[in-house]
């Protein structure tokens, strides 16, 4: 049976402190002594968890109480079509969620006015933002079901509105936007500090990324920049 009483404690120290009473400090004035007696089992009517047990039980409780947050959700499971762009994204979703690869999507969409909006979208960050219902979240389930179009927006890591000539750049959890004086626009990955260039020209950072241009029946052309994240050792 899961011990839901654990949910009210933020950490193990709070949990230990819950076993102490005013009488304890009257006869045992030293806090460490009280905690030691608690750990040795000098308490009645309550089970006691060692720290590793406490952390495991707390994790189980949080997963039960917040299943939509704690469980990994893969929206590509809803993709049943044949569009090459969505197929390519579906193939990359697991790797991005697990942060084994980091994919940046370049996309350009034409508006009714005839002007385009283009942008670079951090795939992992966008998936995570939707999972946690963040601001300006892309409905990735609807995108994979082809009910909604994926569109660049000002909150993406780079966004350009061809009508207003306004450009937006936004650092996020994964990337810092870099305007390199010689090699143009790049994204510096915060995890392994590798620079990800978007130019087709050969440069010292070309080996950090694999660039794929994909023809789509829905989006025209999209470009995917895949970076294999180097894990810290």
C-alpha positions as MATLAB code, in Angstrom:
seq = 'XXXXXXXXXXXXXXXXXXXXXXXXXXXXXXXXXXXXXXXXXXXXXXXXXXXXXXXXXXXXXXXXXXXXXXXXXXXXXXXXXXXXXXXXXXXXXXXXXXXXXXXXXXXXXXXXXXXXXXXXXXXXXXXXXXXXXXXXXXXXXXXXXXXXXXXXXXXXXXXXXXXXXXXXXXXXXXXXXXXXXXXXXXXXXXXXXXXXXXXXXXXXXXXXXXXXXXXXXXXXXXXXXXXXXXXXX';
ca = [
       0.000    0.000    0.000;
       1.336    3.446   -0.952;
       1.987    5.782    1.978;
       0.375    9.042    0.821;
       1.326   10.807    4.063;
       4.799   11.266    2.543;
       3.421   13.792    0.039;
       3.268   16.582    2.624;
       7.046   16.573    3.198;
       9.297   18.565    0.871;
      12.449   16.716    1.900;
      13.859   14.080    4.242;
      14.752   16.576    6.971;
      11.123   17.698    7.222;
      10.103   14.048    7.450;
      12.565   13.387   10.315;
      11.468   16.515   12.124;
       7.844   15.285   12.085;
       8.812   12.559   14.595;
      10.012   15.010   17.229;
       7.880   16.425   20.022;
       8.185   19.251   22.529;
       8.961   16.668   25.210;
      11.954   15.482   23.192;
      13.606   18.878   23.329;
      12.774   19.278   27.004;
      14.730   16.177   27.989;
      17.074   15.940   24.974;
      18.024   19.525   24.100;
      20.357   18.619   21.256;
      18.669   18.331   17.846;
      21.138   15.712   16.559;
      20.417   13.479   19.541;
      16.677   13.623   18.882;
      17.181   12.751   15.214;
      19.510    9.884   16.112;
      16.896    8.373   18.414;
      14.331    8.705   15.659;
      16.570    6.839   13.220;
      17.179    4.106   15.799;
      13.457    3.452   15.979;
      12.540    4.908   19.365;
       9.097    5.906   18.166;
       5.827    4.041   18.513;
       2.866    3.577   16.178;
       4.635    4.905   13.047;
       6.761    3.180   10.461;
      10.083    4.858    9.768;
      11.854    5.215    6.392;
      15.556    5.472    5.793;
      16.450    8.288    3.390;
      16.605    6.128    0.240;
      13.292    4.481    1.150;
      11.725    7.898    1.761;
      12.869    9.189   -1.639;
      11.519    6.107   -3.443;
       8.138    6.291   -1.714;
       7.906   10.046   -2.348;
       8.604    9.494   -6.049;
       5.884    6.827   -6.261;
       3.368    9.105   -4.541;
       4.176   12.034   -6.857;
       3.728    9.811   -9.915;
       0.329    8.661   -8.648;
      -0.817   12.165   -7.753;
       0.546   13.823  -10.919;
       0.421   11.225  -13.711;
       0.252   13.773  -16.529;
       3.406   15.475  -15.294;
       5.547   12.526  -14.289;
       4.747   10.140  -17.150;
       6.525   10.519  -20.483;
       4.078   11.245  -23.276;
       4.955   10.633  -26.918;
       2.661   12.559  -29.225;
       4.000   10.896  -32.376;
       1.924    7.837  -31.425;
      -1.009    9.745  -32.918;
       0.667   10.107  -36.308;
      -1.078    7.847  -38.812;
      -0.295    9.741  -42.012;
       2.450    9.633  -44.619;
       3.804   13.194  -44.704;
       7.627   13.002  -44.795;
       8.152   15.995  -42.476;
       5.880   14.675  -39.750;
       7.362   11.227  -40.215;
      10.858   12.658  -39.661;
       9.723   14.451  -36.510;
       8.009   11.307  -35.235;
      11.281    9.406  -35.658;
      13.121   12.033  -33.622;
      10.647   12.554  -30.781;
      11.934    9.814  -28.467;
      15.574   10.892  -28.867;
      14.671   14.495  -28.100;
      12.537   13.674  -25.060;
      15.370   11.535  -23.704;
      17.793   14.366  -24.597;
      19.991   12.024  -26.596;
      19.635   14.300  -29.611;
      18.545   17.903  -29.925;
      16.618   18.835  -33.061;
      16.069   22.381  -34.294;
      13.309   22.796  -36.869;
      13.500   25.534  -39.498;
      10.096   26.305  -40.926;
       8.589   29.004  -43.127;
       4.847   29.530  -43.402;
       3.091   31.902  -45.821;
       0.272   33.989  -44.392;
      -2.925   35.202  -46.043;
      -1.312   38.569  -46.657;
       1.281   36.884  -48.847;
       4.065   37.551  -46.381;
       5.895   34.704  -44.694;
       6.838   33.981  -41.116;
       9.884   31.843  -40.493;
      11.607   30.532  -37.440;
      13.856   28.057  -35.713;
      11.964   25.835  -33.271;
      13.635   23.877  -30.475;
      11.781   20.558  -30.824;
      12.498   19.230  -27.313;
      11.642   22.509  -25.606;
       8.420   22.795  -27.608;
       7.360   19.237  -26.725;
       8.124   19.872  -23.051;
       6.257   23.186  -23.062;
       3.137   21.444  -24.367;
       3.486   18.569  -21.884;
       3.503   21.063  -19.007;
       0.858   23.322  -20.597;
       3.180   26.310  -20.787;
       2.573   29.661  -22.534;
       2.216   29.617  -26.343;
       2.345   25.819  -26.267;
       2.156   23.969  -29.584;
      -0.539   21.273  -29.574;
       1.773   18.475  -30.724;
      -0.926   15.834  -30.673;
      -3.006   17.926  -33.091;
       0.106   18.567  -35.238;
       0.824   14.842  -35.572;
      -2.853   14.150  -36.221;
      -2.675   16.807  -38.988;
      -5.505   18.791  -37.388;
      -3.258   21.827  -36.803;
      -0.258   23.279  -38.584;
       3.063   23.737  -36.865;
       3.857   27.447  -37.143;
       6.825   29.582  -36.071;
       6.007   32.108  -33.362;
       7.818   34.966  -31.587;
       8.509   32.772  -28.535;
      10.687   30.368  -30.573;
      14.468   30.579  -30.349;
      14.481   32.674  -33.553;
      11.445   34.137  -35.331;
      11.235   36.486  -38.323;
       8.127   38.257  -39.615;
       8.716   39.199  -43.246;
       5.847   41.685  -43.235;
       6.914   43.767  -40.254;
      10.634   42.948  -40.656;
      10.756   42.180  -36.957;
      13.103   39.515  -35.653;
      12.919   37.860  -32.251;
      15.605   35.730  -30.617;
      15.130   33.937  -27.328;
      17.599   31.943  -25.286;
      15.985   28.958  -23.564;
      16.892   25.989  -21.350;
      18.752   24.268  -24.205;
      20.278   27.030  -26.316;
      21.881   30.431  -26.384;
      21.418   32.288  -29.664;
      24.766   33.372  -31.113;
      25.436   35.830  -33.942;
      28.937   34.739  -34.931;
      30.912   37.463  -36.785;
      32.344   34.960  -39.305;
      29.927   32.044  -39.424;
      26.574   33.744  -38.979;
      23.661   32.482  -36.874;
      24.449   29.641  -34.491;
      22.924   28.056  -31.414;
      25.198   27.173  -28.497;
      23.928   24.074  -26.715;
      23.948   24.643  -22.952;
      24.354   20.956  -22.143;
      27.622   20.221  -23.935;
      28.586   23.771  -25.037;
      28.730   22.795  -28.719;
      27.943   25.421  -31.375;
      25.238   24.418  -33.861;
      25.573   26.380  -37.122;
      22.673   26.711  -39.561;
      24.675   27.814  -42.595;
      25.356   25.403  -45.450;
      28.912   26.680  -45.743;
      31.717   24.574  -44.321;
      32.913   25.907  -40.969;
      34.769   24.680  -37.850;
      31.473   23.653  -36.192;
      29.939   21.692  -39.091;
      30.620   18.317  -37.449;
      28.355   19.248  -34.519;
      25.187   18.977  -36.567;
      23.481   16.923  -39.253;
      21.355   19.020  -41.590;
      18.381   17.423  -43.397;
      16.091   19.194  -45.860;
      12.746   17.436  -46.191;
      10.018   18.046  -48.761;
       6.606   18.019  -47.173;
       3.154   17.883  -48.749;
       1.911   20.065  -45.897;
       4.797   22.439  -45.140;
       6.666   22.700  -48.417;
      10.233   22.305  -47.184;
      11.469   22.041  -43.628;
      15.064   21.772  -42.454;
      16.040   19.702  -39.426;
      19.293   20.286  -37.555;
      20.148   17.245  -35.426;
      22.774   17.526  -32.722;
      23.838   14.409  -30.800;
      24.167   15.648  -27.243;
      27.444   14.742  -25.614;
      26.803   13.483  -22.101;
      28.909   14.818  -19.233;
      31.319   12.294  -17.737;
];
